C-alpha cells in the first residue's frame, strides 16, 4: 500500500496532496482502522488530467497488438495479487471473502477480454452512389476519459471502463468512491507492475464533489464513464454537458413470479438477487411481483431462503452476507423498511439491525409481505438485503406495476410458458430481461444498461459494447479518378 497517504497516482508516480486532507479509513465490519486516505484537491485532479493529456498523444499511436499485450500483462499482474486484493476488498467493502475473490478474478478476465476484443475493432467500407468515391469507417480513441466509480463492486466496475478504455487507446483519470478507495490504490499498484507508460492511468482519491466533479467537468477530459446513483448521474451529466457519456445508473427492477413458475427455482434465484453483496447491487431483486395464486407459497420459500443466509464477519469461512458499506446506505435501508411497515407491510423474517452485530452497518436479510404500491421501497432504489413482495392478479397488472417506476435496468420473469415469456421480453420497460434466472445474472461480454427514458443510464458496458462506446467512429472518403 502506498505510504504516508500517497494515494494518488499521477503521471506514473505516487503522490500525496499538500492542499488536501488525510483521513482515516475504517472497516464497515467492526469500525477498525485499516489505513490512511488522501482527500485530494481540484488542483491535484487538474495535474492528473494534464498527465493523461500528455500521455494520450503517444498511447493512441501504440499499435493495437501492443496495447493488447499490455492488457494481458495487467491481467497477469492482478492475478498475482488476487488474494491480497480480495482480502482488502472484504475488509474495506464488507462483502464475504468468496465474493471478493470472485470479483477480483473477474477483473483479470476483464483485461484479458479487452486484449482479445480490441484486435477485432473493425470498421467498414461503405458502397456509394458516386463511382469515383470510396468510403471507409474506423474507430479511434476519444482521448482522455474521466472515470468515476462506486463502492459496491470497487474492483470489477472500474475495470469495465479502464480495460476497454486503455485497450482502445484512451488514457484514464479515475476517481473511485472514497469508502473503497484503498482497494482502488491496491488495484493500481497491481496495474503498475505491468509497466505501462506514465500518465496512461491516473488515480485521484477524495470527495466526489471535488475530484470527481473536477475530472468530469474539466475541459481537459474528452469523455466520461460513470456508474452510481441516478441522482449523481444526473449531476454529472449536467457538469459534463457536450462530452460523450457512458453511464450505468440505478435500478429497482421488478422480478415477476407467475402462477406457473417453478417456485423452488424462483425462490433460490430471487433470494440470490436480494441478498448477494447484502443487496447492494444495481440489478438486485428489489421489487418482487408475485401472482396471487402462489403468493403465500412463494413467501414461505423466500423466508426460508432468507433464514439460510449466514450474516456475520465476512472474513470468516461460512459467512454468506456481511455488513452494508456505509452509514448513508444503512440509514436508507432502515428508512425504507420502516416506511413499508408503517404502510401495512409485515416482516415475515428480518426487518431490523441484529442486536449482537460487530458494527451498526449490519442489517438482517428481510422478507416483507403485503407491501404497498406507495411504499418507498417500491418507488426508490433501496440497495439493501430486503425482498419486498407485492401481489398481482394478471399480466397486465404486472406490466402496469413494472412501468410505475422511474428505473429501467433489469427485470426477471419466472414462467414455464415460452409464449408468455416472449411477451414479457417485449413489454417489460427495462434494458435487460432475464427469464427464469436471477436479476443479477451477468457475464463480462454481455451488453449491460438501462432502457431509454428511465433513470438507469445511457449506453452499454460489457465486452465489445464498451469498447466501441469508448471510441469515436471516424469516416474517411477518397476520390479515385
N, C-alpha and C positions, 0 to 999 in steps of 0.2 A: 504494500500500500504506500502511495506517495506520502512522504513525511512532511511534518510541520504545516499541515493543511494545504499543501501544494496540490490541490485537487483540480486544477485547471491544466489542460494540455493544449498548448498554443504554439503553433509553428514547430512542432516536434520537441518541445521542452515542457517539463512540469513547472507550473507557476503557482505562487500564491497571488494575493491581490492586496497591496497595502491600503487601497481605498475601501476594501470590503470588510467583512466581519467574519470571525471564526466562531463557529457554533459546534456544540457537542451533539453527535448523532447517537440516538438511543434506540434500542431494540423494542419493537412492539410486543415482544414476548413477555419480557419482565422489566422493561424500562432501564435495563443496564446500559452503560456507556459502551459504544462499540467503535468510536473514532471521532475525528475532527473533520469538519467540512467548512470550506470557504464559501460564504455567500458573497459572490463577486459583484463588481460594479459594471455599469454600462461601458466604462472605458475599457475594461478588460475584454468585454464582449466585442467591442469595436476592434480591438487588436486581433482577436481571433478571426473576425471577418476579413481583416486585411491580410492575415496569413493565408487564409483559404483562397482569397482572390489572387495572391501572388502565386500560390502553388497550382492553381487551376490552369494557368496558361500552359504549363508543361504537362500536367497529368492528362489533359484532354488529347495530347499528341501521342501518348503512350499507346502502343498497339493493343488491339483488343485481346490478343492472346497473352500479352504480358500482364495486362490488368487481370485477366482470368487467373493467371498463375499467382498473382498477389492475393486474390480472394482465397485460393486454395491454401496459401501459406497462413492466412488469417485463420481459416477454419482449423488447420492443424495446431496453431498456437493456442486457440481457445480449448481445443480438445485436451491439450496437455495440462490445462489448468481447470479442467471440468470440476473436479471435486472441490478445489479451493473456491471457485466461483459459486458452486451450489451451496456450500456451507455459508458463505457470506450472504447469499441471496436469501436463504432461510432466516438468518439472524436479523437481516435488515428489513425484509419484506414481511416475513411471518408465515410463509407457506411451508408445508411439510417438505422435508428434505427430498423425498422421492419426486415430488412435483418440481422442486428446484433443479434436481439433477436432470430431469426430462427437459425442462426449459433450456438449460444450458446446451444440452445435446442438440436441440432444435436450432439453436443459434449457429452451431457448427454446420448443420445441414443447410442453413440459410446462405452462408457464404459459399458453400460448395455448389448449391443450386445456382446462385448468381454467376459463378465461374462457368458453369455449363451453358446457361441460357444466353449470356452475353455474346457467345460465339455465333448465335443464330439470330442476332438482332438485325434482321434483314429488311431492306427497303424493297422498292418495286420499280419496274418500268411500266409506263402508262401509255397505251395507244393514243394517238392524236388524230384530229381531223386534217391537220396540215401535214402532207407527206414529207415536208422538209424539216419537221420538228422531231426531236427525241426528248422524252421527259422521264426523269427518274426521281425517286424519293429515297432519303436515307435518314437515319436517326443520329442526332448529335446531342451531347450533354447540354443541360440547361445552364450550368455554371456553378455557382455557389449555392448549396442547399442549406437552409435553416431547418433543423430537425428538433422538434420539441416532443418529449415522450412522457408517458405516465408511470405510476409506481406499481401497477398491478402485475405487469409482466416486464420488469425493468431490464431484462437481458434480451428477450426474444423480440419484443416490439421495436426497440431501436434497430435491431438487425434487419427488420422488414424494410427499413428505409436506407440504412447505411450500406448494406450489401449491394442491392441493385444500384443505389446512387453512385457508389465508388466504382462498381463494375462498368457503369455506363460512361464514366469519365468526369463525373461531378466531383467537387470537393464538398466537405461537410463541416458545418458548425452545429454542434449538438448541445442542447440544454436539457438535461434529464430532470425528472421530478426530484425535488430536494429530499424527500423522505427515503429515497432509494438511490441517492447519488454515490454512495461509497461503492456499491456494486458496479455502477457505471464507470467509476475510476478503475476498478479492478478489470473490467472488460477492456478498457482502453489500454491498460498495462499489458494485457494479453495480446491485443492487436499490435502494440508497439514491437513485440517480438518478431513480427512479420517483416520488419524493415521497410515500411512504406516511406516514400519521400516526405520530408517535413511539410506540415501545413495541409496535407490531404484530409486528415481527420482532426478536428479540434473539439475539445470538450470544455464547456464553461458551466460551472456549478453555481447555484444560487436561486434566488426567488424568481419564479416565472414572470412576475410582474416587472422584473428588472431585466435579467439576462435574456429570458425568453422573449419579452417584448422587444428588446433591442435587436435580437437577431432576425425576428420576423419582419420588423418594420424598417430596418436599416436599408437604404438603397444599395448597399454593397452586397446584399444577398439577392439571388435571382428567382428563387422558388422556395416553397415552404412545404414540409411534411409534418403533420401533427396527428397524434392520437390522444384523445382525452375527452373531457366532458363537452356536451353540446354548448353550454354557456361559454366556456373558454374558447371553443372553436369559433363561435360567432365573433368574439372579440378579436381573435387572431385574424379571421377573415377580413375584418374591417381594417386592422392595422397593416395587413399585407395586401391591401387592395391593389390590383393590377398585376400581381405576381401569380404564376401558376400555383395552385394549391391542391395537395393530396391530403385528404382528411378522413380519418375514421373516428367517428364520434360515438355518442351514447346509444344505448339500446334498452328496450323494455319489451322485447319481442314476445308475442304470445306463443304458448305451447297449447295445442288443441288435442284433447283426448276424446275421440269419438266413441260411440257406443259399441262399435265392432273392433275396437283396438285390442291388441294383446296387452293386457293390463300389467303383467309381470315385466314385459319389455318396456312398456311406457313408464312404469314407476321407477325402474332402475335407471333409464336414460334421463328422465326428468329430475330425479334426485341428484344425479351426477351434474346436470345442468344448474341445479340450485346451490349445491354445496361445495363443488370443486373451487379451490382458491378462496374459500369462505364466501362464495357468491360474488367475488369481486372481479367479474368478467363482463365485458360489454354484451356478450351473447348469452348471458345467464338466463335460466328459465324463471323469469320474474313475474309473468302473468300466466296462469295455468287455467285454461278454459275447458271444463270437464262436462261432458254430456250428462244430463240428469239421471239417465238410466244406470250409469256406472259411477256416479259421483261418490257415493258413500264407500263403495268397494275400493275405488282408487284412492280416496283419502286415507283409508286404513293402510293401504300398501305404502303410501308416501310417508305416513307416520312411522311405520316400521323401518323404512329406509333411513329416515332421519335419526332414529334411535340407534341405528348401527354405526353412525358416524362417531369416531373417537376424537373428541375435542380435547386439546391439551397442548403440551410443549411440542412444537413441530420438529424439534431437534431429536426427539425420541422415536425409536422404531415403534411402529404400530399406530402412531398418531395419524389421523386422516384429515384433520382440519385444525388450523392454528387460529391466531387472533386476526382481527381486522387490522389494517395497516396503520391507521392514524385516527386521532380523536374526531376529526371532522366527519369521516365516514361512519364512525361508531355512533355519533350523535344522530346522524341521518337515519341509520337503520333503526335505532331506538324510537325515533320520532315517527317513522313510517309504521312500525308495528303498533305503537301506542295509538296512532290515529285510526288504524284499521280496527283495533279492539274497541275503541270508543264509538265506532260506527256499527258495531254489532258483530264483528268477526269473533271467532273462537280460535285460540291457540291449542290445537289438539296435541302438540308437543312443542317444547321450547318456548320462545317468546320473551326471553329476558337474558340478562348477563348472568353467568353462573356465579354463585357465591364464593367459590374457592379458586377463582381464576388467578393466574400469575400477574395479570395486569387488567386495567379496566377495558381493554380493547377486545376481550373475548365475548362472543355472543353465541348463544345456543342455536344449533340448527333447528329451524322453526317451520312448522306447517300451520297455515291459517285456513280455516274454512269459513264459508258464508261471508266472503269478502265483498264489500260494497263496491259498486262501479265508481262511486265518487271518492273512494279512498285514495290517499296519496300514493299508496303502493301500487295502485292500478294506473296512475297517470304519470308518475315520475320514475326515474331510474333509482332503484334502492341501493344496489351494489352491496348486498349483504346476503347471509345464508338464510334466506326466507323464501318459502314456497307458498304463495297465496293462491287459493283455489276459488274460481268463480264458476257458477253454473250456467250451462247453455242448454237449449232445447232442440236446436237445429243448426244447419249450416249457415243460414242467413244471419242468425244471431251471432254466430262465431265471427263472420265477416264484419258485422257491424261493430262488435267489440274490438276486433283487431284494428279497424280503421280509426277508432275513437282514441287516438293516441298520437303524439307528435313524433314518435320514434318509428323507424322502419328498417332495422338492421337484419335481424334473424328471426325466423319463426320455425316451429316444428309442428308436425301433424302426425298423429298416430291413427292409422286406419288400415284395414286389410282389403279395401276396395280401391283398385287401381284407377278406375274412372273418377272416383271421388278425390283421390289423391291429386290427380292432374287438375281437377277444378280448383283445389286449394292452391296449387302452384300458381295458377293464373290469377286467383283472386286475392291472395294474401299481400298486403301492402309493404312488403319487405324485400330487401335486395337478395336475400338468401332464404330458401325454404327447404327444410330437411324433412324427409318423410321417414317415419319410424326410426328416428335417431335423436340423440341429444341436440339441443340447440347449440351446444359447444363443439359440435363436430367441426374439425378444421384440419387442413393439410397445407403445407407451405406454398404449394404451387397453385392452389385454387383461388380464384378471384374472391375477395372479401370486401364488402362495402354495403352501404345502405341504399334505399330507394330514393328516387328523386322527390323533392317536395317535403322531405322529412328532416328531422334534426339528427340524422345519423351519419352525416358526412358527404363527401364527394370524391369520386374516383374509386379505384380499386387497388388495394395492396395484394401481394401474393404473386410469386413467380414472375412470368413474363409481363403480367399486367402492371406490376410496379415498375418494372424495367422500362417499358415504353412510356409509362406515365411520367417518368423522371427524365425524359428526353424531349427535345423538340424534333418534330418531323419537318425536315427541310426538303424543298422541291428545287430541282435544277432543270433547266431547259437548254437544249442545244439546237442550233440551226445547222443543218447539213445541206450544202449546196451540191 
